[in-house]
Amino acid sequence: MDLKTNTENRAQTAPDQAAWPAILSLSLGVFGLVTAEFLPVSLLTPISADLGVSVGAAGQSMTMTAIVAAFAGPGIVIYSKRRDRRHVLLGLTLMLVISSLLSALAPNLAVLYMARILLGIGLGGFWALSLALAMRLAPDAILPRAMAVIMTGVSLATVCAAPLGAWIGAAFGWRYAFLLAAVVGTITFLVQLLTVPSLPAKTGASLASLVGILRRPVIRVGLTTILLVVAAHFASFTYIRPFLETVPHFDITQISAILLAFGIGGFFGNILGGLLAERSTRMALALASSALSLATLTLFAFGALPSLAILGTVVWGVAFGAVPVSAQSFTTRAAGDEAESAGALMLTTFQIAISGGAVLGGLLVDLQGAAGSLIFSAAAALAAASLIATSGVVRKHGASSRSCSNLASADIARSDTAR
């Protein structure tokens, strides 16, 4: 099935008007889940001290969430295929609430791990379904805009999670930070209960559908691009603090301000990515990857200069802020009738790229110093940009040519319509 057929199927099922309250409730859900996922970043020291474990052992609670999410996404899509999507969504949001409460009350590391596993299930399922939910809540013409609204929750969580967790942890204790996450989850559940309409299951996902969609050349191109650019980001961003400390020699106050600027840049990058994706999803993803490559290359070559280190980091934030919404929009366009399967595969790709990029970046930093991973990030992001940019114009034999040509034509047609 090619992209033209997918687009026709999508047009037959898309709503006439966007259900903005429901879309905003999804954004709120993303905010709650991502905030809960990254809260431990700024709380590992008090968590480890309170539970009597090492910082490394406490840090594995984050790794556990990511690993579980990678497998939970496809699993939930397959095993909930006959369930009303509204009910599934509400169940996943409840997992956020229960996980946060368990984390806040955890008497030992084992209970904390259980809570984080539960969060991984909720996180994986939510991300895997978000593509298909957006498609059923917004008309095709403004789907990238709806995805940008949903992804705003990620940007806000990126900006707020670490500093908010650090402040609450210092003022009241680390458990209160997770209690706040439970409150956010409860509010989200109530908002979704009031705004999300009934969404009966349509085409049920299965292992066969996952394999089938992987056979589409355009999906393989998209997933490979996502793997490269996300690995590029996390290979270096995971170790951004030691780089800023040892190369441009910023102190902790300056680093906090720079990372805040990175997060704010990501917020605006998300908006920019949504606007670009309305014209061409391929162009949006290519430009975001190119900008990330340029930013990390600038830091590698000129990072010792404080002004360029700040500029490179902020541009990096804008670039990566545009990646999730561009990737989601590209995958949605390409998947069409199999959005849930594509969403599950994209989630797994993201999680593999996050963990793999961080591990590879750590090895490079150990071998070559704090800047060691940046040249890899620049090269991987440039490879991602080249792959996605040429996929729509390079003519290949067989199905690959037809799929890529259809993708380029679809993007051009949308651009003409917008104008």
C-alpha positions in Angstrom: 0.0 0.0 0.0 1.6 3.3 -1.1 1.4 6.8 0.5 -1.3 7.9 -1.9 -3.6 5.2 -0.7 -2.8 6.0 2.9 -3.6 9.6 2.4 -7.0 8.7 0.8 -7.8 6.4 3.7 -6.8 9.1 6.1 -9.1 11.7 4.4 -12.0 9.4 4.8 -11.6 9.0 8.5 -10.3 12.5 9.6 -12.7 14.8 11.5 -14.0 18.0 9.9 -12.9 20.1 12.8 -10.1 19.8 15.4 -11.2 18.7 18.9 -8.9 21.2 20.6 -9.9 20.5 24.2 -9.1 16.8 23.7 -5.8 17.7 22.0 -4.8 20.0 24.8 -5.6 17.2 27.3 -3.1 15.0 25.4 -0.5 17.8 25.7 -1.2 17.9 29.5 -0.8 14.1 29.6 2.6 14.3 27.8 3.7 17.0 30.2 2.8 14.9 33.2 4.5 11.7 31.9 7.7 13.4 30.7 7.9 15.4 34.0 7.6 12.2 36.0 10.1 10.5 33.8 12.8 13.2 34.3 12.2 14.2 37.9 14.9 11.8 39.2 17.5 13.7 37.2 17.6 16.5 39.9 16.7 14.2 42.8 19.1 11.3 42.6 21.3 12.5 45.5 18.4 12.8 48.1 16.7 9.7 46.8 19.9 7.6 47.2 20.6 9.1 50.7 17.0 8.4 51.9 16.8 4.9 50.5 20.3 4.0 51.5 21.5 3.1 48.1 24.2 4.4 45.7 23.4 7.2 43.3 24.0 4.8 40.4 21.4 2.4 41.8 18.9 5.2 42.1 19.7 6.3 38.6 18.8 2.9 37.2 15.2 3.9 37.9 15.3 6.1 34.9 16.9 3.4 32.7 14.2 1.0 33.8 11.5 3.4 32.7 13.0 3.8 29.2 13.6 0.1 28.7 10.0 -0.8 29.7 8.6 2.0 27.6 10.4 0.6 24.5 8.6 -2.8 24.8 5.3 -1.6 26.4 4.4 0.6 23.4 4.1 -2.2 20.8 2.6 -4.5 23.4 -0.2 -2.1 24.4 -1.0 -1.3 20.8 -1.3 -5.0 20.0 -3.2 -6.3 23.1 -5.6 -3.3 23.4 -6.5 -3.4 19.7 -10.2 -3.9 20.4 -10.6 -1.4 23.2 -12.0 2.1 22.9 -9.0 4.4 22.7 -10.6 6.7 25.2 -10.6 4.0 27.8 -7.0 3.0 27.0 -5.9 6.6 27.3 -7.6 7.0 30.7 -6.0 3.8 31.9 -2.5 4.9 30.9 -3.0 8.3 32.6 -4.0 6.4 35.8 -0.7 4.6 35.6 1.0 8.0 35.8 -1.0 8.8 39.0 -0.4 5.4 40.6 3.3 5.4 39.7 3.9 8.9 41.1 2.1 8.0 44.4 4.2 4.8 44.7 7.4 6.7 44.1 6.4 9.3 46.7 5.7 6.5 49.3 8.5 4.1 48.3 10.1 2.6 51.5 12.9 1.0 49.5 14.5 0.8 46.1 12.5 -2.3 45.0 9.2 -0.4 45.4 10.7 2.6 43.5 11.7 0.3 40.7 8.1 -1.1 40.6 6.7 2.4 40.4 9.1 3.3 37.5 8.2 0.2 35.6 4.6 1.2 35.9 5.5 4.6 34.6 7.3 3.0 31.7 4.1 1.1 30.7 2.1 4.3 30.8 4.7 6.3 29.0 5.2 3.7 26.2 1.5 3.2 25.6 0.8 6.9 25.6 3.5 7.6 23.0 2.6 4.7 20.8 -1.1 5.8 20.6 -0.5 9.5 20.3 0.0 9.5 16.6 -3.3 7.7 15.9 -5.2 9.8 18.5 -4.0 13.0 16.9 -5.1 11.7 13.5 -8.6 11.1 14.9 -8.9 14.4 16.6 -7.6 16.8 13.9 -8.2 17.3 10.2 -5.4 16.3 7.9 -4.6 19.9 6.9 -3.7 21.0 10.5 -2.4 17.6 11.8 1.2 19.0 12.2 -0.2 21.9 14.2 -2.1 19.5 16.4 1.0 17.4 16.9 2.9 20.6 17.8 0.3 21.4 20.5 0.7 17.9 21.9 4.5 18.1 21.8 4.4 21.5 23.7 3.9 19.3 26.7 7.3 17.8 26.1 9.0 21.2 25.7 7.4 22.5 28.9 8.4 19.4 30.8 11.9 19.7 29.5 12.1 23.2 30.8 10.4 22.7 34.1 11.1 19.1 35.3 14.7 19.3 36.5 14.6 22.8 38.1 11.2 22.3 39.6 12.2 18.9 41.0 15.4 20.4 42.5 13.5 23.3 44.1 10.8 21.1 45.6 13.3 18.5 46.7 15.4 21.2 48.5 12.4 23.0 50.1 10.1 20.0 51.1 11.9 16.8 50.2 12.1 14.6 47.1 8.9 12.7 47.9 6.8 15.9 47.5 8.1 16.3 43.9 6.5 13.0 43.0 3.3 13.9 44.9 3.1 17.0 42.7 3.4 14.7 39.6 0.5 12.6 41.0 -1.6 15.8 41.3 -0.8 16.7 37.7 -1.7 13.2 36.7 -5.0 13.4 38.5 -5.9 16.8 36.9 -5.0 15.3 33.5 -7.2 12.3 34.1 -10.2 14.5 35.0 -9.6 16.8 31.9 -9.4 13.8 29.6 -12.5 12.3 31.2 -14.4 15.5 30.2 -12.9 16.3 26.8 -11.8 13.1 25.0 -14.7 11.6 23.0 -15.3 7.9 22.5 -12.8 6.6 20.0 -13.8 3.0 19.1 -10.9 0.8 17.8 -10.7 0.6 14.0 -7.9 -1.3 12.5 -6.4 -3.6 15.1 -2.6 -3.7 15.3 -0.8 -7.1 15.4 2.7 -8.5 15.0 1.9 -9.0 11.3 0.9 -5.3 10.9 4.2 -4.2 12.6 6.2 -6.3 10.2 4.1 -5.2 7.3 4.6 -1.5 8.0 8.3 -2.1 8.3 8.3 -3.3 4.7 7.3 0.2 3.5 10.5 1.9 2.3 9.3 5.4 3.4 8.8 4.0 7.0 12.2 2.5 7.1 13.7 5.8 5.9 11.8 7.7 8.6 12.8 5.3 11.4 16.4 5.3 10.3 16.5 9.1 10.3 14.9 9.2 13.7 17.4 6.6 15.0 20.4 8.7 13.8 19.2 12.2 14.9 18.0 11.1 18.3 21.2 9.1 19.0 23.1 12.1 17.8 21.4 14.3 20.4 21.6 12.0 23.4 25.2 11.0 22.7 26.3 14.5 23.6 23.5 16.1 25.5 23.7 13.4 28.2 27.2 14.8 28.9 26.6 18.5 28.3 27.3 19.5 31.9 30.9 18.2 32.0 31.5 19.8 28.6 30.3 23.2 29.7 32.3 22.9 32.9 35.6 21.8 31.3 35.7 23.5 27.9 34.2 27.0 28.1 34.7 26.8 32.0 31.2 27.9 33.1 30.2 27.6 36.7 27.1 25.8 38.0 25.0 29.0 38.0 25.9 29.8 34.4 25.3 26.2 33.3 21.8 26.2 34.9 21.0 29.4 33.0 22.3 28.0 29.7 20.3 24.8 30.1 17.2 26.8 30.8 17.9 28.7 27.6 18.3 25.3 25.9 14.9 24.3 27.2 13.3 27.6 26.1 14.8 27.1 22.7 13.3 23.7 22.5 9.9 25.2 23.3 10.1 27.5 20.3 11.7 24.8 18.2 8.6 22.7 18.7 6.4 25.5 17.4 8.7 26.1 14.5 8.8 22.4 13.7 5.1 22.2 13.6 4.8 25.2 11.2 7.5 23.7 8.9 5.8 20.3 9.0 2.6 21.8 7.7 4.4 22.7 4.5 6.6 19.6 4.3 7.3 17.0 6.9 10.4 15.8 5.1 11.8 19.4 4.9 11.1 20.0 8.6 12.9 16.8 9.7 15.8 17.5 7.4 16.2 21.1 8.6 16.0 20.1 12.3 18.7 17.5 11.8 20.9 19.9 9.8 20.6 22.5 12.5 21.5 20.0 15.2 24.6 18.9 13.2 25.7 22.5 12.8 25.2 23.3 16.5 27.2 20.3 17.8 29.9 20.9 15.2 30.1 24.6 16.4 30.5 23.4 20.0 33.2 20.9 18.9 35.2 23.5 17.0 34.6 26.7 18.9 33.2 25.5 22.3 36.1 27.1 24.2 34.7 30.5 23.3 31.9 31.3 25.8 29.7 33.3 23.4 29.8 30.6 20.8 29.3 27.8 23.4 26.1 29.6 24.5 24.9 30.2 20.9 25.6 26.6 19.9 23.7 25.2 22.9 20.7 27.4 22.3 20.6 26.6 18.6 20.9 22.9 19.6 17.8 23.3 21.8 15.8 24.9 19.0 16.9 22.2 16.6 16.1 19.2 18.8 12.8 20.9 19.9 11.7 20.6 16.3 12.7 16.9 16.0 9.8 15.1 17.8 7.0 17.0 16.1 8.7 16.7 12.7 9.2 13.0 13.3 5.7 12.4 14.5 4.2 14.3 11.5 6.4 12.5 9.0 5.5 9.1 10.4 1.8 9.9 10.5 1.8 11.0 6.9 3.7 7.9 5.8 1.7 5.4 8.0 -1.8 6.6 7.2 -4.0 3.6 7.9 -1.5 2.0 10.3 -0.8 4.9 12.6 -0.8 2.9 15.8 1.7 0.4 14.5 3.9 3.2 13.2 3.6 5.0 16.5 4.7 1.9 18.4 7.7 1.4 16.1 8.7 5.0 16.4 8.5 4.9 20.2 10.8 1.8 20.2 13.2 3.5 17.8 13.3 6.6 20.1 14.1 4.6 23.2 16.8 2.5 21.5 18.3 5.7 20.2 18.2 7.4 23.6 19.9 4.5 25.4 22.3 3.6 22.6 23.3 7.2 22.0 24.0 7.8 25.7 26.1 4.6 26.0 28.1 5.4 22.8 28.5 9.0 24.0 29.8 7.8 27.3 32.4 5.7 25.7 33.6 8.6 23.4 33.7 11.0 26.4 35.8 8.5 28.3 38.2 8.0 25.4 38.5 11.6 24.1 37.3 13.9 26.8 34.2 16.0 27.3 34.0 17.1 23.7 34.6 13.6 22.3 31.0 12.8 21.5 30.3 16.0 19.7 31.9 15.1 16.4 29.9 11.9 16.3 26.7 13.8 17.0 27.5 16.3 14.2 28.2 13.4 11.7 25.1 11.3 12.7 22.8 14.3 12.5 24.2 15.3 9.1 23.7 11.7 7.9 20.0 11.9 9.2 19.5 15.1 7.3 21.0 13.8 4.1 19.0 10.6 4.3 15.6 12.2 4.7 16.3 15.1 2.3 17.3 12.8 -0.5 14.6 10.2 0.1 12.0 12.3 -1.8 14.1 13.0 -4.8 16.4 10.0 -5.4 14.8 7.6 -7.8 15.2 4.0 -6.8 13.9 0.9 -8.6 10.7 -0.9 -7.5 8.6 0.0 -4.5 11.2 2.3 -3.0 10.9 4.6 -5.9 7.2 4.7 -5.9 7.0 5.3 -2.1 9.6 8.0 -2.0 8.1 9.7 -5.1 4.6 9.6 -3.5 6.1 11.1 -0.3 7.6 14.0 -2.2 4.5 14.6 -4.2 2.3 14.6 -1.1 4.5 17.2 0.5 4.5 19.3 -2.6 0.8 19.0 -2.9 0.3 20.1 0.7 2.6 23.1 0.1 0.6 24.2 -2.9 -2.6 23.8 -1.0 -1.2 25.9 1.9 -0.2 28.7 -0.5 
